[in-house]
Amino acid sequence: MLIRAAVLAGLLAAQPSRLDFQLMTSPAYQNFADKADGLCPARNLRHLHPADLDGIEEDFMPSMTRRERHRVATLNRGDKGCTGAGASCPAQNTLAAISQAGLLDAFVSFACASAI
């Protein structure tokens, strides 16, 4: 019983405080979250709202070279494969494209420094 209470307390403490939080679970997001946890753990970027992730991605684009932006645009699936409304799926697709383009480390650094 004590163990169950401790586990439940830990889960509740780890939950984000925003009521509109949507869990993002794609492999690209998990890689991003793991790297962000290592680089800037106090930012708690693992619990970003999808719209915040989308905003950081938009702000990151001008920092890339023209060639990098073209590569990300080519790799980005946008809303393909997404069901329903919301920013979670398209934002994770953009993150996957950023990662496939070899820019994940730069993006994590940018996200850690962003003002979200």
N, CA, C and O atoms as CSV, one atom per row, in Angstrom:
chain,resi,resn,atom,element,x,y,z
A,1,MET,N,N,0.816,-1.189,0.000
A,1,MET,CA,C,0.000,0.000,0.000
A,1,MET,C,C,0.867,1.264,0.000
A,1,MET,O,O,0.574,2.226,-0.710
A,2,LEU,N,N,1.930,1.250,0.799
A,2,LEU,CA,C,2.830,2.391,0.848
A,2,LEU,C,C,3.525,2.619,-0.493
A,2,LEU,O,O,3.709,3.755,-0.929
A,3,ILE,N,N,3.901,1.529,-1.130
A,3,ILE,CA,C,4.574,1.638,-2.429
A,3,ILE,C,C,3.617,2.242,-3.448
A,3,ILE,O,O,4.003,3.121,-4.219
A,4,ARG,N,N,2.390,1.781,-3.457
A,4,ARG,CA,C,1.389,2.306,-4.398
A,4,ARG,C,C,1.184,3.804,-4.164
A,4,ARG,O,O,1.087,4.566,-5.126
A,5,ALA,N,N,1.119,4.231,-2.921
A,5,ALA,CA,C,0.940,5.646,-2.604
A,5,ALA,C,C,2.146,6.460,-3.061
A,5,ALA,O,O,1.991,7.573,-3.564
A,6,ALA,N,N,3.338,5.912,-2.890
A,6,ALA,CA,C,4.552,6.616,-3.309
A,6,ALA,C,C,4.602,6.760,-4.822
A,6,ALA,O,O,4.967,7.818,-5.336
A,7,VAL,N,N,4.237,5.702,-5.537
A,7,VAL,CA,C,4.229,5.752,-7.006
A,7,VAL,C,C,3.190,6.764,-7.479
A,7,VAL,O,O,3.481,7.569,-8.363
A,8,LEU,N,N,2.004,6.741,-6.918
A,8,LEU,CA,C,0.955,7.676,-7.302
A,8,LEU,C,C,1.376,9.111,-7.012
A,8,LEU,O,O,1.148,9.999,-7.834
A,9,ALA,N,N,1.976,9.347,-5.874
A,9,ALA,CA,C,2.445,10.696,-5.526
A,9,ALA,C,C,3.501,11.168,-6.521
A,9,ALA,O,O,3.505,12.334,-6.917
A,10,GLY,N,N,4.393,10.273,-6.925
A,10,GLY,CA,C,5.425,10.623,-7.902
A,10,GLY,C,C,4.833,10.960,-9.253
A,10,GLY,O,O,5.270,11.906,-9.908
A,11,LEU,N,N,3.841,10.192,-9.673
A,11,LEU,CA,C,3.193,10.465,-10.951
A,11,LEU,C,C,2.466,11.797,-10.927
A,11,LEU,O,O,2.547,12.567,-11.885
A,12,LEU,N,N,1.774,12.070,-9.866
A,12,LEU,CA,C,1.044,13.330,-9.772
A,12,LEU,C,C,1.990,14.517,-9.719
A,12,LEU,O,O,1.702,15.566,-10.295
A,13,ALA,N,N,3.102,14.364,-9.044
A,13,ALA,CA,C,4.073,15.445,-8.952
A,13,ALA,C,C,4.739,15.716,-10.287
A,13,ALA,O,O,5.140,16.848,-10.557
A,14,ALA,N,N,4.865,14.694,-11.130
A,14,ALA,CA,C,5.553,14.837,-12.410
A,14,ALA,C,C,4.640,15.364,-13.508
A,14,ALA,O,O,5.117,15.704,-14.591
A,15,GLN,N,N,3.357,15.438,-13.256
A,15,GLN,CA,C,2.429,15.882,-14.282
A,15,GLN,C,C,2.550,17.380,-14.522
A,15,GLN,O,O,2.806,18.135,-13.584
A,16,PRO,N,N,2.371,17.817,-15.757
A,16,PRO,CA,C,2.428,19.239,-16.040
A,16,PRO,C,C,1.254,19.959,-15.389
A,16,PRO,O,O,0.217,19.356,-15.116
A,17,SER,N,N,1.427,21.246,-15.147
A,17,SER,CA,C,0.400,22.001,-14.443
A,17,SER,C,C,-0.657,22.570,-15.379
A,17,SER,O,O,-1.690,23.048,-14.909
A,18,ARG,N,N,-0.434,22.532,-16.670
A,18,ARG,CA,C,-1.396,23.104,-17.612
A,18,ARG,C,C,-2.530,22.142,-17.862
A,18,ARG,O,O,-2.304,20.957,-18.108
A,19,LEU,N,N,-3.745,22.641,-17.802
A,19,LEU,CA,C,-4.912,21.799,-18.013
A,19,LEU,C,C,-5.055,21.356,-19.463
A,19,LEU,O,O,-5.672,20.326,-19.738
A,20,ASP,N,N,-4.489,22.127,-20.399
A,20,ASP,CA,C,-4.631,21.808,-21.824
A,20,ASP,C,C,-3.466,20.976,-22.351
A,20,ASP,O,O,-3.269,20.902,-23.564
A,21,PHE,N,N,-2.697,20.354,-21.475
A,21,PHE,CA,C,-1.537,19.565,-21.867
A,21,PHE,C,C,-1.965,18.342,-22.679
A,21,PHE,O,O,-2.922,17.653,-22.326
A,22,GLN,N,N,-1.240,18.081,-23.773
A,22,GLN,CA,C,-1.427,16.888,-24.590
A,22,GLN,C,C,-0.085,16.171,-24.629
A,22,GLN,O,O,0.930,16.758,-25.005
A,23,LEU,N,N,-0.082,14.916,-24.243
A,23,LEU,CA,C,1.149,14.145,-24.227
A,23,LEU,C,C,1.618,13.864,-25.648
A,23,LEU,O,O,0.847,13.385,-26.480
A,24,MET,N,N,2.877,14.163,-25.920
A,24,MET,CA,C,3.462,13.862,-27.222
A,24,MET,C,C,4.414,12.688,-27.023
A,24,MET,O,O,5.288,12.733,-26.158
A,25,THR,N,N,4.245,11.644,-27.821
A,25,THR,CA,C,4.951,10.391,-27.568
A,25,THR,C,C,5.745,9.864,-28.760
A,25,THR,O,O,6.234,8.736,-28.712
A,26,SER,N,N,5.883,10.634,-29.807
A,26,SER,CA,C,6.612,10.137,-30.980
A,26,SER,C,C,8.082,9.912,-30.630
A,26,SER,O,O,8.597,10.524,-29.694
A,27,PRO,N,N,8.757,9.040,-31.375
A,27,PRO,CA,C,10.193,8.842,-31.137
A,27,PRO,C,C,10.991,10.148,-31.252
A,27,PRO,O,O,11.914,10.374,-30.469
A,28,ALA,N,N,10.652,10.996,-32.205
A,28,ALA,CA,C,11.364,12.274,-32.352
A,28,ALA,C,C,11.172,13.138,-31.113
A,28,ALA,O,O,12.112,13.786,-30.653
A,29,TYR,N,N,9.958,13.149,-30.572
A,29,TYR,CA,C,9.719,13.968,-29.385
A,29,TYR,C,C,10.434,13.381,-28.173
A,29,TYR,O,O,10.963,14.125,-27.346
A,30,GLN,N,N,10.456,12.064,-28.061
A,30,GLN,CA,C,11.160,11.438,-26.937
A,30,GLN,C,C,12.653,11.753,-26.992
A,30,GLN,O,O,13.270,12.028,-25.963
A,31,ASN,N,N,13.236,11.713,-28.204
A,31,ASN,CA,C,14.654,12.077,-28.360
A,31,ASN,C,C,14.880,13.535,-27.959
A,31,ASN,O,O,15.830,13.853,-27.243
A,32,PHE,N,N,13.994,14.417,-28.430
A,32,PHE,CA,C,14.083,15.831,-28.075
A,32,PHE,C,C,13.986,15.998,-26.560
A,32,PHE,O,O,14.808,16.689,-25.959
A,33,ALA,N,N,12.997,15.374,-25.947
A,33,ALA,CA,C,12.776,15.520,-24.504
A,33,ALA,C,C,13.961,14.987,-23.699
A,33,ALA,O,O,14.371,15.601,-22.714
A,34,ASP,N,N,14.507,13.851,-24.118
A,34,ASP,CA,C,15.664,13.285,-23.411
A,34,ASP,C,C,16.861,14.225,-23.487
A,34,ASP,O,O,17.544,14.450,-22.488
A,35,LYS,N,N,17.116,14.777,-24.681
A,35,LYS,CA,C,18.242,15.706,-24.841
A,35,LYS,C,C,17.991,16.993,-24.048
A,35,LYS,O,O,18.911,17.533,-23.434
A,36,ALA,N,N,16.771,17.475,-24.063
A,36,ALA,CA,C,16.440,18.692,-23.313
A,36,ALA,C,C,16.560,18.452,-21.811
A,36,ALA,O,O,17.013,19.331,-21.077
A,37,ASP,N,N,16.158,17.274,-21.350
A,37,ASP,CA,C,16.311,16.943,-19.929
A,37,ASP,C,C,17.778,16.993,-19.522
A,37,ASP,O,O,18.104,17.389,-18.403
A,38,GLY,N,N,18.656,16.593,-20.427
A,38,GLY,CA,C,20.088,16.620,-20.126
A,38,GLY,C,C,20.695,18.003,-20.211
A,38,GLY,O,O,21.569,18.348,-19.415
A,39,LEU,N,N,20.242,18.804,-21.169
A,39,LEU,CA,C,20.835,20.120,-21.401
A,39,LEU,C,C,20.244,21.211,-20.504
A,39,LEU,O,O,20.971,22.072,-20.007
A,40,CYS,N,N,18.938,21.174,-20.301
A,40,CYS,CA,C,18.290,22.235,-19.500
A,40,CYS,C,C,17.122,21.644,-18.704
A,40,CYS,O,O,15.963,21.961,-18.969
A,41,PRO,N,N,17.431,20.788,-17.732
A,41,PRO,CA,C,16.373,20.089,-16.990
A,41,PRO,C,C,15.385,21.021,-16.295
A,41,PRO,O,O,14.213,20.671,-16.156
A,42,ALA,N,N,15.820,22.180,-15.862
A,42,ALA,CA,C,14.927,23.099,-15.153
A,42,ALA,C,C,13.828,23.650,-16.068
A,42,ALA,O,O,12.783,24.084,-15.585
A,43,ARG,N,N,14.058,23.634,-17.364
A,43,ARG,CA,C,13.053,24.141,-18.319
A,43,ARG,C,C,11.870,23.190,-18.458
A,43,ARG,O,O,10.787,23.606,-18.869
A,44,ASN,N,N,12.066,21.913,-18.118
A,44,ASN,CA,C,10.996,20.904,-18.174
A,44,ASN,C,C,10.320,20.867,-19.555
A,44,ASN,O,O,9.093,20.832,-19.659
A,45,LEU,N,N,11.137,20.876,-20.597
A,45,LEU,CA,C,10.611,20.897,-21.964
A,45,LEU,C,C,9.894,19.608,-22.343
A,45,LEU,O,O,9.193,19.566,-23.354
A,46,ARG,N,N,10.056,18.579,-21.562
A,46,ARG,CA,C,9.353,17.322,-21.822
A,46,ARG,C,C,7.839,17.535,-21.795
A,46,ARG,O,O,7.089,16.787,-22.422
A,47,HIS,N,N,7.404,18.543,-21.078
A,47,HIS,CA,C,5.972,18.785,-20.923
A,47,HIS,C,C,5.495,20.004,-21.706
A,47,HIS,O,O,4.583,20.709,-21.275
A,48,LEU,N,N,6.115,20.247,-22.857
A,48,LEU,CA,C,5.678,21.340,-23.718
A,48,LEU,C,C,4.265,21.083,-24.227
A,48,LEU,O,O,3.879,19.942,-24.480
A,49,HIS,N,N,3.518,22.141,-24.369
A,49,HIS,CA,C,2.229,22.070,-25.043
A,49,HIS,C,C,2.528,22.029,-26.547
A,49,HIS,O,O,3.471,22.682,-26.994
A,50,PRO,N,N,1.755,21.286,-27.330
A,50,PRO,CA,C,2.037,21.216,-28.767
A,50,PRO,C,C,2.127,22.576,-29.453
A,50,PRO,O,O,2.955,22.760,-30.345
A,51,ALA,N,N,1.297,23.523,-29.054
A,51,ALA,CA,C,1.357,24.851,-29.670
A,51,ALA,C,C,2.679,25.546,-29.320
A,51,ALA,O,O,3.212,26.302,-30.132
A,52,ASP,N,N,3.207,25.294,-28.122
A,52,ASP,CA,C,4.501,25.863,-27.751
A,52,ASP,C,C,5.620,25.254,-28.583
A,52,ASP,O,O,6.517,25.962,-29.041
A,53,LEU,N,N,5.566,23.924,-28.781
A,53,LEU,CA,C,6.554,23.265,-29.636
A,53,LEU,C,C,6.488,23.845,-31.039
A,53,LEU,O,O,7.521,24.148,-31.636
A,54,ASP,N,N,5.295,24.000,-31.562
A,54,ASP,CA,C,5.112,24.564,-32.893
A,54,ASP,C,C,5.697,25.976,-32.978
A,54,ASP,O,O,6.333,26.331,-33.971
A,55,GLY,N,N,5.479,26.771,-31.943
A,55,GLY,CA,C,6.023,28.128,-31.923
A,55,GLY,C,C,7.543,28.146,-31.895
A,55,GLY,O,O,8.171,28.959,-32.573
A,56,ILE,N,N,8.133,27.256,-31.116
A,56,ILE,CA,C,9.594,27.175,-31.061
A,56,ILE,C,C,10.140,26.740,-32.421
A,56,ILE,O,O,11.157,27.256,-32.884
A,57,GLU,N,N,9.455,25.786,-33.056
A,57,GLU,CA,C,9.888,25.344,-34.396
A,57,GLU,C,C,9.842,26.511,-35.382
A,57,GLU,O,O,10.779,26.704,-36.156
A,58,GLU,N,N,8.758,27.288,-35.357
A,58,GLU,CA,C,8.651,28.443,-36.259
A,58,GLU,C,C,9.760,29.459,-35.992
A,58,GLU,O,O,10.336,30.017,-36.926
A,59,ASP,N,N,10.055,29.695,-34.717
A,59,ASP,CA,C,11.115,30.646,-34.372
A,59,ASP,C,C,12.500,30.123,-34.762
A,59,ASP,O,O,13.404,30.910,-35.042
A,60,PHE,N,N,12.664,28.804,-34.780
A,60,PHE,CA,C,13.940,28.180,-35.114
A,60,PHE,C,C,14.251,28.267,-36.607
A,60,PHE,O,O,15.416,28.370,-36.992
A,61,MET,N,N,13.231,28.227,-37.436
A,61,MET,CA,C,13.428,28.171,-38.892
A,61,MET,C,C,14.336,29.282,-39.432
A,61,MET,O,O,15.211,28.986,-40.246
A,62,PRO,N,N,14.173,30.536,-39.021
A,62,PRO,CA,C,15.054,31.579,-39.575
A,62,PRO,C,C,16.529,31.415,-39.195
A,62,PRO,O,O,17.402,31.987,-39.849
A,63,SER,N,N,16.812,30.643,-38.149
A,63,SER,CA,C,18.208,30.445,-37.756
A,63,SER,C,C,18.912,29.417,-38.640
A,63,SER,O,O,20.133,29.271,-38.575
A,64,MET,N,N,18.159,28.719,-39.451
A,64,MET,CA,C,18.732,27.699,-40.334
A,64,MET,C,C,19.160,28.332,-41.653
A,64,MET,O,O,18.664,29.387,-42.049
A,65,THR,N,N,20.085,27.665,-42.315
A,65,THR,CA,C,20.472,28.119,-43.646
A,65,THR,C,C,19.333,27.815,-44.619
A,65,THR,O,O,18.427,27.039,-44.316
A,66,ARG,N,N,19.398,28.426,-45.757
A,66,ARG,CA,C,18.369,28.183,-46.781
A,66,ARG,C,C,18.330,26.701,-47.165
A,66,ARG,O,O,17.263,26.113,-47.343
A,67,ARG,N,N,19.498,26.131,-47.285
A,67,ARG,CA,C,19.584,24.706,-47.644
A,67,ARG,C,C,18.957,23.826,-46.560
A,67,ARG,O,O,18.243,22.874,-46.874
A,68,GLU,N,N,19.221,24.141,-45.271
A,68,GLU,CA,C,18.636,23.377,-44.167
A,68,GLU,C,C,17.114,23.514,-44.138
A,68,GLU,O,O,16.399,22.535,-43.924
A,69,ARG,N,N,16.623,24.744,-44.355
A,69,ARG,CA,C,15.166,24.952,-44.391
A,69,ARG,C,C,14.530,24.141,-45.501
A,69,ARG,O,O,13.456,23.566,-45.319
A,70,HIS,N,N,15.190,24.091,-46.655
A,70,HIS,CA,C,14.664,23.314,-47.779
A,70,HIS,C,C,14.634,21.827,-47.431
A,70,HIS,O,O,13.663,21.132,-47.728
A,71,ARG,N,N,15.687,21.355,-46.812
A,71,ARG,CA,C,15.749,19.937,-46.419
A,71,ARG,C,C,14.647,19.599,-45.416
A,71,ARG,O,O,13.981,18.573,-45.548
A,72,VAL,N,N,14.456,20.458,-44.419
A,72,VAL,CA,C,13.403,20.219,-43.427
A,72,VAL,C,C,12.038,20.237,-44.115
A,72,VAL,O,O,11.194,19.387,-43.833
A,73,ALA,N,N,11.815,21.191,-45.007
A,73,ALA,CA,C,10.532,21.274,-45.715
A,73,ALA,C,C,10.281,20.022,-46.551
A,73,ALA,O,O,9.149,19.547,-46.640
A,74,THR,N,N,11.331,19.493,-47.160
A,74,THR,CA,C,11.209,18.279,-47.969
A,74,THR,C,C,10.878,17.066,-47.103
A,74,THR,O,O,10.080,16.217,-47.500
A,75,LEU,N,N,11.484,16.986,-45.936
A,75,LEU,CA,C,11.275,15.847,-45.038
A,75,LEU,C,C,9.987,15.943,-44.222
A,75,LEU,O,O,9.471,14.929,-43.752
A,76,ASN,N,N,9.474,17.151,-44.056
A,76,ASN,CA,C,8.320,17.368,-43.185
A,76,ASN,C,C,7.040,16.791,-43.785
A,76,ASN,O,O,6.678,17.098,-44.921
A,77,ARG,N,N,6.366,15.953,-43.006
A,77,ARG,CA,C,5.101,15.350,-43.430
A,77,ARG,C,C,3.918,16.272,-43.152
A,77,ARG,O,O,2.800,15.986,-43.580
A,78,GLY,N,N,4.150,17.374,-42.442
A,78,GLY,CA,C,3.067,18.311,-42.133
A,78,GLY,C,C,1.966,17.619,-41.359
A,78,GLY,O,O,2.206,17.041,-40.299
A,79,ASP,N,N,0.750,17.680,-41.898
A,79,ASP,CA,C,-0.360,17.029,-41.213
A,79,ASP,C,C,-0.727,15.679,-41.830
A,79,ASP,O,O,-1.776,15.115,-41.516
A,80,LYS,N,N,0.136,15.163,-42.707
A,80,LYS,CA,C,-0.105,13.833,-43.280
A,80,LYS,C,C,-0.018,12.786,-42.181
A,80,LYS,O,O,0.926,12.779,-41.390
A,81,GLY,N,N,-0.996,11.912,-42.136
A,81,GLY,CA,C,-1.029,10.875,-41.118
A,81,GLY,C,C,-1.639,11.338,-39.813
A,81,GLY,O,O,-1.735,10.564,-38.861
A,82,CYS,N,N,-2.053,12.599,-39.761
A,82,CYS,CA,C,-2.658,13.135,-38.538
A,82,CYS,C,C,-4.172,12.978,-38.607
A,82,CYS,O,O,-4.788,13.208,-39.649
A,83,THR,N,N,-4.746,12.593,-37.510
A,83,THR,CA,C,-6.201,12.499,-37.429
A,83,THR,C,C,-6.704,13.549,-36.463
A,83,THR,O,O,-6.083,13.794,-35.428
A,84,GLY,N,N,-7.797,14.157,-36.783
A,84,GLY,CA,C,-8.373,15.154,-35.894
A,84,GLY,C,C,-7.638,16.478,-35.960
A,84,GLY,O,O,-6.704,16.665,-36.740
A,85,ALA,N,N,-8.087,17.377,-35.124
A,85,ALA,CA,C,-7.501,18.715,-35.076
A,85,ALA,C,C,-6.436,18.773,-33.996
A,85,ALA,O,O,-6.286,17.844,-33.202
A,86,GLY,N,N,-5.723,19.836,-33.977
A,86,GLY,CA,C,-4.707,20.029,-32.950
A,86,GLY,C,C,-3.328,20.172,-33.544
A,86,GLY,O,O,-3.100,19.869,-34.716
A,87,ALA,N,N,-2.417,20.635,-32.723
A,87,ALA,CA,C,-1.056,20.911,-33.173
A,87,ALA,C,C,-0.093,19.776,-32.870
A,87,ALA,O,O,1.034,19.785,-33.366
A,88,SER,N,N,-0.500,18.802,-32.074
A,88,SER,CA,C,0.421,17.769,-31.612
A,88,SER,C,C,1.055,16.992,-32.760
A,88,SER,O,O,2.280,16.902,-32.839
A,89,CYS,N,N,0.261,16.445,-33.629
A,89,CYS,CA,C,0.790,15.610,-34.711
A,89,CYS,C,C,1.636,16.417,-35.697
A,89,CYS,O,O,2.763,16.014,-35.985
A,90,PRO,N,N,1.139,17.547,-36.230
A,90,PRO,CA,C,1.976,18.311,-37.158
A,90,PRO,C,C,3.270,18.824,-36.513
A,90,PRO,O,O,4.317,18.845,-37.159
A,91,ALA,N,N,3.200,19.232,-35.254
A,91,ALA,CA,C,4.407,19.716,-34.575
A,91,ALA,C,C,5.425,18.598,-34.419
A,91,ALA,O,O,6.624,18.825,-34.574
A,92,GLN,N,N,4.958,17.391,-34.114
A,92,GLN,CA,C,5.873,16.260,-33.988
A,92,GLN,C,C,6.428,15.852,-35.346
A,92,GLN,O,O,7.571,15.404,-35.433
A,93,ASN,N,N,5.631,16.001,-36.417
A,93,ASN,CA,C,6.132,15.712,-37.757
A,93,ASN,C,C,7.236,16.699,-38.134
A,93,ASN,O,O,8.236,16.313,-38.739
A,94,THR,N,N,7.058,17.959,-37.780
A,94,THR,CA,C,8.099,18.956,-38.046
A,94,THR,C,C,9.350,18.632,-37.241
A,94,THR,O,O,10.465,18.726,-37.754
A,95,LEU,N,N,9.166,18.251,-35.985
A,95,LEU,CA,C,10.300,17.875,-35.144
A,95,LEU,C,C,11.035,16.675,-35.735
A,95,LEU,O,O,12.265,16.636,-35.718
A,96,ALA,N,N,10.302,15.707,-36.252
A,96,ALA,CA,C,10.934,14.547,-36.892
A,96,ALA,C,C,11.754,14.988,-38.103
A,96,ALA,O,O,12.849,14.475,-38.329
A,97,ALA,N,N,11.233,15.932,-38.879
A,97,ALA,CA,C,11.969,16.438,-40.044
A,97,ALA,C,C,13.237,17.172,-39.610
A,97,ALA,O,O,14.287,17.020,-40.234
A,98,ILE,N,N,13.140,17.961,-38.550
A,98,ILE,CA,C,14.314,18.659,-38.016
A,98,ILE,C,C,15.367,17.636,-37.584
A,98,ILE,O,O,16.558,17.805,-37.845
A,99,SER,N,N,14.916,16.593,-36.933
A,99,SER,CA,C,15.818,15.536,-36.472
A,99,SER,C,C,16.457,14.799,-37.646
A,99,SER,O,O,17.666,14.565,-37.651
A,100,GLN,N,N,15.650,14.434,-38.639
A,100,GLN,CA,C,16.164,13.715,-39.811
A,100,GLN,C,C,17.153,14.569,-40.598
A,100,GLN,O,O,18.042,14.042,-41.267
A,101,ALA,N,N,16.998,15.871,-40.517
A,101,ALA,CA,C,17.911,16.778,-41.215
A,101,ALA,C,C,19.214,16.972,-40.439
A,101,ALA,O,O,20.102,17.694,-40.892
A,102,GLY,N,N,19.334,16.338,-39.279
A,102,GLY,CA,C,20.557,16.426,-38.491
A,102,GLY,C,C,20.646,17.686,-37.642
A,102,GLY,O,O,21.740,18.103,-37.260
A,103,LEU,N,N,19.505,18.293,-37.345
A,103,LEU,CA,C,19.495,19.562,-36.629
A,103,LEU,C,C,18.910,19.465,-35.225
A,103,LEU,O,O,18.619,20.489,-34.607
A,104,LEU,N,N,18.735,18.253,-34.716
A,104,LEU,CA,C,18.087,18.104,-33.414
A,104,LEU,C,C,18.889,18.766,-32.294
A,104,LEU,O,O,18.305,19.449,-31.452
A,105,ASP,N,N,20.198,18.584,-32.262
A,105,ASP,CA,C,21.003,19.192,-31.205
A,105,ASP,C,C,20.887,20.713,-31.229
A,105,ASP,O,O,20.755,21.346,-30.181
A,106,ALA,N,N,20.937,21.291,-32.409
A,106,ALA,CA,C,20.796,22.747,-32.536
A,106,ALA,C,C,19.405,23.180,-32.087
A,106,ALA,O,O,19.248,24.216,-31.441
A,107,PHE,N,N,18.398,22.382,-32.433
A,107,PHE,CA,C,17.031,22.727,-32.041
A,107,PHE,C,C,16.853,22.647,-30.525
A,107,PHE,O,O,16.201,23.505,-29.931
A,108,VAL,N,N,17.424,21.626,-29.904
A,108,VAL,CA,C,17.321,21.496,-28.450
A,108,VAL,C,C,17.991,22.703,-27.779
A,108,VAL,O,O,17.436,23.266,-26.836
A,109,SER,N,N,19.148,23.094,-28.246
A,109,SER,CA,C,19.824,24.273,-27.693
A,109,SER,C,C,18.966,25.515,-27.851
A,109,SER,O,O,18.851,26.329,-26.934
A,110,PHE,N,N,18.366,25.650,-29.020
A,110,PHE,CA,C,17.494,26.794,-29.284
A,110,PHE,C,C,16.281,26.763,-28.354
A,110,PHE,O,O,15.902,27.790,-27.790
A,111,ALA,N,N,15.679,25.601,-28.197
A,111,ALA,CA,C,14.500,25.465,-27.330
A,111,ALA,C,C,14.853,25.781,-25.877
A,111,ALA,O,O,14.074,26.420,-25.169
A,112,CYS,N,N,16.014,25.339,-25.443
A,112,CYS,CA,C,16.439,25.623,-24.061
A,112,CYS,C,C,16.581,27.123,-23.824
A,112,CYS,O,O,16.335,27.604,-22.718
A,113,ALA,N,N,16.972,27.853,-24.846
A,113,ALA,CA,C,17.159,29.297,-24.717
A,113,ALA,C,C,15.909,30.106,-25.049
A,113,ALA,O,O,15.886,31.322,-24.856
A,114,SER,N,N,14.876,29.439,-25.544
A,114,SER,CA,C,13.676,30.152,-25.968
A,114,SER,C,C,12.887,30.704,-24.799
A,114,SER,O,O,13.011,30.236,-23.668
A,115,ALA,N,N,12.085,31.694,-25.086
A,115,ALA,CA,C,11.259,32.326,-24.053
A,115,ALA,C,C,9.818,31.856,-24.182
A,115,ALA,O,O,8.954,32.593,-24.657
A,116,ILE,N,N,9.567,30.627,-23.756
A,116,ILE,CA,C,8.196,30.104,-23.811
A,116,ILE,C,C,7.534,30.262,-22.463
A,116,ILE,O,O,6.375,29.884,-22.297
